[in-house]
């Protein structure tokens, strides 16, 4: 109980790291009124730049799932890494039926899927 009181007092101090973190958390909270939220000064990313950002993030997550650094992942690795879309569509992505997929196979599947829409 004493510990919680001390943390509360520390958070209330001006310039406190805890106070800054709490302030940022409140401003990012969806229940904070829009007028009180921190707005980005940069315009939103669009088009090719947005696609490049998405591809880079997907590549990062894919590489993180590839724990053995083989250049491919299995369905289980995709599930453990939180790549739900990849694990749900694994059979369609794994055109060679090898039991693992490379990032290139994933990109080809996504391109085919976009072309079909």
Secondary structure by P-SEA (a helix, b strand, c coil): caaaaaaaaaaaccccaaaaaaaaaaaaccccccccbbbbcccccccaaaaaaaaaaaaaaaaaacccccccccaaaaaaacaaaaaaacccccccccccccaaaaaaaaaaaaaac
